[in-house]
Amino acid sequence: MLDPLQQSIQQHIKRHDSSFELRSAHAIAGGSINRALRFEGFKRSYFVKLNRADWAAMFVAEAMGLDALAEAHAVRVPGAICHGVEGDTAFLVCEWLNLSSPARDSAVLLGRQLAELHRHSQDCFGWKQDNTIGSTPQINTPENDWCVFWREKRLGFQLELGAKNGFPVSLLSKGEQLMGALDGLLRGHQVQASLLHGDLWGGNWGVDESGDPVLFDPAVYYGDREADIAMTELFGGFPEAFYAAYREAWPQDAGYAVRKHLYNLYHILNHANLFDSAGGGGYASQAESMIDSLLAEIA
């Protein structure tokens, strides 16, 4: 017999797949933020994320992000099926894909497909919907100036949060100095507002049964394509074949070797806010070192 949450999710799925009948629900790995289940039916399965009811907006934004990436027809993503709230639990249901570890050929294909995704653009930076980066709010209020967007909606937001979380005074002071110097770091860099995955580290992609790349867990917005590429170099990086294929499809601009640290600083600050105890820890120290290096570039 299904419990009320399972019954509710099954009914939501049946609006899209009328023949679906839940046979079993198994807990699977789903990251550090959400619980995850495989809802297995007699004909097909679905991937289900669960969290507290007050996190429902996070799942709404994630579904919108998956839809936006799918509509670009550049790289495969799991289809967002439905989302909702049952009692004290929010849920997101996605297409179930049998994923495996990437191989060289799939890395090459992903490099080409990511370049194609980045060619989808709009006139301003940001997005129509705020979302989350990890469990941290990500502010996407549209802005015409990339430097202003990165200063206010990315670095500034993380530093303000860091001040509340007890970041070292030296880190906060240097962060303010860096924000005042962003014009110098970005001077001459022409930025197109590209459609970004937004959280493109090595744990957020795999390959399907056909060997095609699949991206998941997005934090979508429109921004500098280099922000996506930069994040691929964090936390282990991607295969060199991926970078070579991307550069062949769309060469990187001069100065990327410096700007990638500016863009990855956002994610390191976010990790400091999420994981460092009382503002002091390895990520905060790493962030301060990154800021020192960036300030040295414009000294």
Secondary structure, DSSP 8 states (H G I E B T S, - for coil): ---HHHHHHHHHHHTT-TT--EEEEEEE--TTTSEEEEEEESS-EEEEEEEEGGGHHHHHHHHHHHHHHHHTTSSB---EEEEEEETTEEEEEEE----B---HHHHHHHHHHHHHHHT-EESSBB-SS-EEETTEEE----BS-HHHHIIIIIIHHHHHHHHHTT--HHHHHHHHHHHHTHHHHHTT----EEEE-S---GGGEEE-TTS-EEE-S---EEE-HHHHHHHHTSTT---HHHHHHHHHHS---TTHHHHHHHHHHHHHHHHHHHHSBTTBSHHHHHHHHHHHHHHHHT-
